[in-house]
Amino acid sequence: MQCHVKVPASTSNLGSGFDTLGLAVKLYTTVQLERRKTDGIQLSETGVAHPGLAKLISEAGEHFFRSTREKSFGARVLLSGNVPIARGLGYSASVRVGVLAGLNELAETAWTRDQLLNLATQLEGHPDNSSPSIFGGFTVSGIVNGNVRCLHFPVTEQLKLVTLVPNFPISTEKARKLMPASYSKADAAHSLNRAALITAAFSSGNFAALKGLFDDRIHQPYRQPLIPNLQSVIAAGEAAGALGGFLSGSGSAIICLTLESPEKVGKAMQRVLHDSEVTVLTVDNYGYSLS
């Protein structure tokens, strides 16, 4: 018995929506699970260069059986896809979601997507990447009374995500350590304002209102030493017609949003940071799918 789970990648934060806002994007991780008689959830040989991948998959399996109280069984996991690793596009979350959704299918547990989101968030530590991978679209999520609450909205394909992926990874753990323990009242108010306006723009479909809203003060200024060209890349994209840009998750990918001339925006961004690849993406509005 086996199943395939196709899981969209995600970009999170979107400027000041730290650990809260996310978008599902049309890059995918496919997680194939095959039920076996051996114990444990084991990763098959793969060309993916991720030293912690086997442990991540094993922990997801253990967490699933512990939380659902289902009788455990073994499974072989095979991964494929085109989501870049350690670039701030939610690769780890997409793998965890794929394993959880696949085990839910094989075990015939019938847990809902909301329940699986709680499991994924417990593993990830925050819901901003798991939410888009599970529900698709633009997501706003947070932990309320111990459970994740997620609102999600479809996004038109007219909105393009011009995604510049530098040829270097960034450790999420290292990027988080650069952030301060506290913020000024002015910076906190600025963050609340921007996150609220971004949410209103996406939920209403008024994407032109996004212009000028990505001047974050919460995480991007502190992570900039890891990506010295960050502001210059964003400025180049905006000069070429983008609505604005932001660091994708903790990086290293940088995304500019635009309603027109995405190729022009991409070329402008890449002129600033040559050692990179540019991909024009749109939003996946459906989340993971099973086959």
SEKE-294827 format. One record per residue (C-alpha): z, y, x; residue in one letter. Coordinates in pm, 1 decimal. Example, Ala and Ser with C-alpha at 12.3 -4.5 7.8 and 13.67 -1.06 7.14 Angstrom:
REM SEKE-294827
DRENTOR       c3       c2       c1 marpa
DRENTOR    780.0   -450.0   1230.0     A
DRENTOR    714.0   -106.0   1367.0     S
//
This chain:
REM SEKE-294827
DRENTOR       c3       c2       c1 marpa
DRENTOR      0.0      0.0      0.0     M
DRENTOR    -93.9    339.0    140.4     Q
DRENTOR   -162.7    699.0     44.9     C
DRENTOR   -316.9   1011.3    194.6     H
DRENTOR   -159.2   1355.8    160.0     V
DRENTOR   -369.5   1663.1    235.5     K
DRENTOR   -138.8   1957.3    308.5     V
DRENTOR   -244.6   2321.6    358.6     P
DRENTOR   -111.3   2520.1    651.0     A
DRENTOR     69.5   2846.3    590.3     S
DRENTOR    137.0   3189.8    726.3     T
DRENTOR    482.2   3332.3    668.0     S
DRENTOR    681.9   3656.3    677.6     N
DRENTOR    376.7   3878.7    610.8     L
DRENTOR    547.8   4159.9    797.6     G
DRENTOR    888.5   4237.2    651.9     S
DRENTOR    919.5   3936.3    419.9     G
DRENTOR   1115.6   3745.1    681.4     F
DRENTOR   1191.1   3381.7    582.6     D
DRENTOR   1079.4   3470.4    227.5     T
DRENTOR    706.5   3542.0    184.3     L
DRENTOR    422.6   3301.2    254.1     G
DRENTOR     55.7   3222.1    196.7     L
DRENTOR   -111.3   2880.6    193.0     A
DRENTOR   -430.7   2884.8    399.1     V
DRENTOR   -734.7   2657.5    409.8     K
DRENTOR   -643.8   2471.8    724.9     L
DRENTOR   -513.6   2122.9    662.1     Y
DRENTOR   -295.6   1845.7    795.4     T
DRENTOR   -372.2   1502.4    653.0     T
DRENTOR    -80.8   1259.8    656.8     V
DRENTOR   -173.0    896.0    596.8     Q
DRENTOR    118.6    665.9    520.0     L
DRENTOR     94.8    287.4    506.8     E
DRENTOR    390.1     90.1    378.2     R
DRENTOR    502.7   -182.2    617.7     R
DRENTOR    770.9   -450.8    640.4     K
DRENTOR    913.5   -309.7    965.7     T
DRENTOR   1200.5    -60.4    954.3     D
DRENTOR   1163.5    311.1   1003.6     G
DRENTOR    892.6    573.2    961.3     I
DRENTOR    683.0    544.2   1274.9     Q
DRENTOR    409.1    765.2   1409.7     L
DRENTOR     88.6    589.1   1513.2     S
DRENTOR    -79.2    678.6   1839.3     E
DRENTOR   -230.4   1021.9   1803.2     T
DRENTOR   -407.8   1279.0   2014.1     G
DRENTOR   -176.6   1551.6   1884.3     V
DRENTOR      9.7   1719.7   2171.2     A
DRENTOR    349.8   1767.1   2007.6     H
DRENTOR    637.6   1607.2   2199.8     P
DRENTOR    880.8   1622.5   1909.3     G
DRENTOR    644.5   1489.1   1644.1     L
DRENTOR    772.8   1130.2   1629.5     A
DRENTOR   1132.3   1251.5   1587.1     K
DRENTOR   1029.0   1506.5   1323.2     L
DRENTOR    856.7   1235.6   1117.9     I
DRENTOR   1142.8    988.0   1155.7     S
DRENTOR   1398.2   1249.5   1046.0     E
DRENTOR   1188.2   1340.9    742.0     A
DRENTOR   1180.1    975.0    638.8     G
DRENTOR   1552.8    927.6    685.4     E
DRENTOR   1624.6   1245.5    488.8     H
DRENTOR   1401.4   1133.2    202.3     F
DRENTOR   1574.0    796.8    157.6     F
DRENTOR   1920.5    943.4    203.9     R
DRENTOR   1857.1   1215.7    -55.1     S
DRENTOR   1676.5   1005.9   -314.9     T
DRENTOR   1904.2    702.7   -264.4     R
DRENTOR   1596.8    483.3   -279.8     E
DRENTOR   1597.5    155.0    -90.5     K
DRENTOR   1437.3    235.1    242.5     S
DRENTOR   1119.7     75.4    368.0     F
DRENTOR    905.7    111.1    676.4     G
DRENTOR    585.1    310.8    700.4     A
DRENTOR    321.7    382.2    959.8     R
DRENTOR    211.1    747.1    976.9     V
DRENTOR   -126.7    863.2   1099.5     L
DRENTOR   -196.1   1235.8   1136.2     L
DRENTOR   -520.9   1428.7   1145.2     S
DRENTOR   -636.9   1780.6   1066.7     G
DRENTOR   -722.1   2121.1   1207.6     N
DRENTOR   -392.9   2314.0   1198.6     V
DRENTOR   -316.5   2461.0   1542.3     P
DRENTOR     25.5   2371.1   1681.0     I
DRENTOR    293.1   2626.2   1781.3     A
DRENTOR     80.4   2918.9   1664.1     R
DRENTOR    285.8   3029.3   1362.4     G
DRENTOR     72.9   2850.9   1100.7     L
DRENTOR    333.1   2609.8    969.1     G
DRENTOR    221.1   2288.9   1137.4     Y
DRENTOR    567.8   2129.1   1139.9     S
DRENTOR    623.7   2217.9    775.2     A
DRENTOR    286.9   2069.1    676.9     S
DRENTOR    378.8   1740.8    848.3     V
DRENTOR    722.4   1727.4    685.5     R
DRENTOR    577.6   1804.7    341.9     V
DRENTOR    312.7   1536.2    391.4     G
DRENTOR    568.9   1271.5    485.8     V
DRENTOR    802.1   1360.9    196.5     L
DRENTOR    522.4   1372.3    -61.3     A
DRENTOR    375.1   1047.9     70.0     G
DRENTOR    704.8    862.2     57.2     L
DRENTOR    764.4   1001.3   -291.3     N
DRENTOR    433.0    845.0   -394.7     E
DRENTOR    486.7    510.2   -219.9     L
DRENTOR    842.5    475.6   -350.2     A
DRENTOR    734.7    584.0   -700.1     E
DRENTOR   1032.2    817.9   -702.4     T
DRENTOR    857.7   1078.7   -920.0     A
DRENTOR   1049.8   1368.4   -767.8     W
DRENTOR    904.0   1704.5   -864.8     T
DRENTOR    752.1   1954.3   -624.0     R
DRENTOR   1061.7   2170.6   -667.1     D
DRENTOR   1280.3   1880.0   -558.1     Q
DRENTOR   1057.6   1806.2   -260.1     L
DRENTOR   1074.2   2174.4   -164.5     L
DRENTOR   1452.7   2148.5   -144.4     N
DRENTOR   1421.1   1848.2     87.9     L
DRENTOR   1163.6   2020.3    307.9     A
DRENTOR   1372.9   2337.4    326.8     T
DRENTOR   1680.5   2139.3    431.8     Q
DRENTOR   1475.0   2005.0    721.3     L
DRENTOR   1302.5   2333.1    808.8     E
DRENTOR   1602.4   2561.9    763.2     G
DRENTOR   1403.9   2813.2    554.3     H
DRENTOR   1150.1   2780.7    270.0     P
DRENTOR    875.4   3027.1    366.8     D
DRENTOR    638.3   2767.5    519.7     N
DRENTOR    716.8   2468.7    298.8     S
DRENTOR    670.2   2664.0    -25.2     S
DRENTOR    300.6   2748.0     31.8     P
DRENTOR    228.2   2394.7    156.0     S
DRENTOR    377.6   2251.2   -164.3     I
DRENTOR    265.1   2500.7   -429.7     F
DRENTOR    -25.1   2691.1   -272.2     G
DRENTOR   -108.6   3058.5   -321.1     G
DRENTOR    125.1   3347.0   -241.5     F
DRENTOR    486.7   3234.4   -252.7     T
DRENTOR    817.8   3417.6   -270.2     V
DRENTOR   1111.3   3187.1   -211.2     S
DRENTOR   1477.9   3186.9   -126.8     G
DRENTOR   1792.2   2978.0   -161.9     I
DRENTOR   1987.5   3057.7   -480.2     V
DRENTOR   2312.2   2872.6   -553.1     N
DRENTOR   2217.9   2599.3   -309.9     G
DRENTOR   1867.1   2537.3   -442.8     N
DRENTOR   1532.1   2687.7   -345.6     V
DRENTOR   1378.3   2915.3   -603.5     R
DRENTOR   1006.3   2970.5   -555.6     C
DRENTOR    762.1   3189.4   -747.4     L
DRENTOR    396.2   3142.4   -665.2     H
DRENTOR     79.7   3330.5   -753.9     F
DRENTOR   -291.3   3250.7   -710.3     P
DRENTOR   -489.3   3467.0   -467.0     V
DRENTOR   -858.2   3547.8   -502.4     T
DRENTOR  -1103.8   3424.3   -239.2     E
DRENTOR  -1218.2   3784.8   -202.1     Q
DRENTOR   -914.8   3840.7     17.4     L
DRENTOR   -998.0   3717.5    367.2     K
DRENTOR   -742.2   3629.8    632.8     L
DRENTOR   -899.8   3709.5    967.4     V
DRENTOR   -693.4   3487.3   1193.9     T
DRENTOR   -686.3   3535.6   1569.4     L
DRENTOR   -532.4   3237.7   1748.7     V
DRENTOR   -445.8   3310.3   2114.3     P
DRENTOR   -479.3   3038.3   2372.4     N
DRENTOR   -102.1   3010.2   2420.8     F
DRENTOR    179.6   2869.2   2206.3     P
DRENTOR    508.6   3026.9   2111.5     I
DRENTOR    834.5   2843.2   2051.4     S
DRENTOR    985.4   2934.3   1713.5     T
DRENTOR   1333.8   2880.8   1858.3     E
DRENTOR   1262.9   3118.5   2146.2     K
DRENTOR   1113.5   3379.2   1912.5     A
DRENTOR   1417.4   3368.7   1683.4     R
DRENTOR   1653.8   3423.6   1974.5     K
DRENTOR   1487.3   3757.7   2046.4     L
DRENTOR   1590.1   3900.1   1709.6     M
DRENTOR   1906.5   4113.4   1682.5     P
DRENTOR   2220.8   3998.8   1504.7     A
DRENTOR   2232.5   4311.8   1285.5     S
DRENTOR   2014.9   4602.2   1172.9     Y
DRENTOR   2061.0   4966.1   1086.3     S
DRENTOR   2081.6   5075.4    724.0     K
DRENTOR   1746.8   5253.0    764.5     A
DRENTOR   1570.3   4941.9    895.7     D
DRENTOR   1723.1   4721.4    625.8     A
DRENTOR   1610.8   4963.3    352.7     A
DRENTOR   1264.0   4984.8    506.9     H
DRENTOR   1237.7   4604.3    505.3     S
DRENTOR   1345.2   4578.3    140.4     L
DRENTOR   1092.7   4841.8     43.2     N
DRENTOR    802.1   4679.7    225.8     R
DRENTOR    881.2   4325.8    108.4     A
DRENTOR    904.6   4446.0   -253.9     A
DRENTOR    577.9   4639.9   -234.8     L
DRENTOR    393.3   4349.9    -69.1     I
DRENTOR    521.6   4114.6   -339.8     T
DRENTOR    413.3   4353.9   -615.1     A
DRENTOR     67.1   4392.5   -461.6     A
DRENTOR      9.1   4017.8   -435.5     F
DRENTOR    156.6   3925.2   -773.8     S
DRENTOR    -51.0   4192.7   -949.5     S
DRENTOR   -368.9   4128.5   -749.5     G
DRENTOR   -378.5   4491.5   -635.2     N
DRENTOR   -466.0   4408.2   -275.6     F
DRENTOR   -579.8   4760.8   -189.9     A
DRENTOR   -211.9   4858.5   -225.1     A
DRENTOR   -129.7   4647.1     80.8     L
DRENTOR   -263.1   4917.7    311.1     K
DRENTOR     16.0   5061.3    524.9     G
DRENTOR    277.9   4802.6    423.7     L
DRENTOR    292.3   4584.5    736.1     F
DRENTOR    485.6   4820.6    964.8     D
DRENTOR    768.6   4574.4   1006.2     D
DRENTOR   1102.9   4656.5   1170.6     R
DRENTOR   1276.7   4320.2   1125.3     I
DRENTOR   1110.6   4073.9   1361.6     H
DRENTOR    775.9   4190.9   1499.5     Q
DRENTOR    905.9   4462.6   1735.3     P
DRENTOR   1149.2   4216.2   1893.9     Y
DRENTOR    891.7   3939.8   1933.4     R
DRENTOR    626.8   4166.0   2079.0     Q
DRENTOR    719.3   4081.7   2441.5     P
DRENTOR    586.9   3731.7   2366.8     L
DRENTOR    257.1   3878.1   2240.1     I
DRENTOR    203.8   4204.2   2433.6     P
DRENTOR   -130.1   4276.2   2260.7     N
DRENTOR      9.8   4241.1   1908.4     L
DRENTOR     -5.2   4602.7   1794.1     Q
DRENTOR   -334.8   4669.2   1970.2     S
DRENTOR   -498.2   4369.9   1799.2     V
DRENTOR   -371.2   4484.2   1459.0     I
DRENTOR   -480.9   4843.2   1520.6     A
DRENTOR   -830.0   4724.9   1618.8     A
DRENTOR   -855.0   4519.6   1299.6     G
DRENTOR   -743.4   4812.8   1086.4     E
DRENTOR   -991.6   5044.3   1255.0     A
DRENTOR  -1265.3   4794.2   1165.9     A
DRENTOR  -1168.0   4802.2    797.6     G
DRENTOR   -872.9   4566.8    752.6     A
DRENTOR   -600.2   4652.1    502.4     L
DRENTOR   -339.1   4567.9    764.8     G
DRENTOR   -218.9   4294.0    992.7     G
DRENTOR     88.2   4101.4   1098.0     F
DRENTOR    220.4   3832.9   1328.1     L
DRENTOR    180.2   3495.3   1157.9     S
DRENTOR    526.1   3339.3   1141.5     G
DRENTOR    675.2   3363.9   1488.1     S
DRENTOR    327.2   3364.7   1645.7     G
DRENTOR    118.6   3348.2   1842.9     S
DRENTOR   -149.2   3383.9   1570.4     A
DRENTOR   -219.9   3733.4   1439.1     I
DRENTOR   -369.3   3785.9   1092.9     I
DRENTOR   -550.5   4085.7    946.9     C
DRENTOR   -619.0   4096.3    572.1     L
DRENTOR   -945.4   4242.5    450.7     T
DRENTOR  -1159.5   4265.7    137.5     L
DRENTOR  -1476.3   4343.0    331.4     E
DRENTOR  -1654.2   4283.8    664.5     S
DRENTOR  -1427.4   4003.2    794.6     P
DRENTOR  -1665.7   3927.2   1084.4     E
DRENTOR  -1650.5   4289.0   1197.3     K
DRENTOR  -1270.7   4282.0   1180.0     V
DRENTOR  -1257.0   3957.0   1377.4     G
DRENTOR  -1482.4   4084.6   1653.7     K
DRENTOR  -1271.5   4399.0   1686.7     A
DRENTOR   -952.3   4194.1   1715.2     M
DRENTOR  -1100.9   3959.0   1972.2     Q
DRENTOR  -1223.8   4245.3   2191.0     R
DRENTOR   -856.6   4327.1   2251.0     V
DRENTOR   -747.6   3968.7   2319.0     L
DRENTOR  -1040.3   3777.1   2469.1     H
DRENTOR   -866.0   3447.6   2536.2     D
DRENTOR   -848.6   3352.0   2169.1     S
DRENTOR  -1035.1   3206.8   1873.5     E
DRENTOR  -1102.4   3384.2   1544.6     V
DRENTOR  -1128.0   3207.3   1210.1     T
DRENTOR  -1185.6   3368.6    871.2     V
DRENTOR   -964.9   3192.1    617.1     L
DRENTOR   -897.3   3214.8    245.3     T
DRENTOR   -592.5   3111.3     44.9     V
DRENTOR   -542.8   2756.8    -84.7     D
DRENTOR   -409.3   2793.7   -439.4     N
DRENTOR   -312.6   2431.0   -504.1     Y
DRENTOR    -75.3   2307.8   -235.2     G
DRENTOR    -73.4   1946.9   -120.9     Y
DRENTOR   -291.3   1683.1   -287.1     S
DRENTOR   -263.2   1303.7   -298.0     L
DRENTOR   -529.0   1038.0   -275.0     S
//
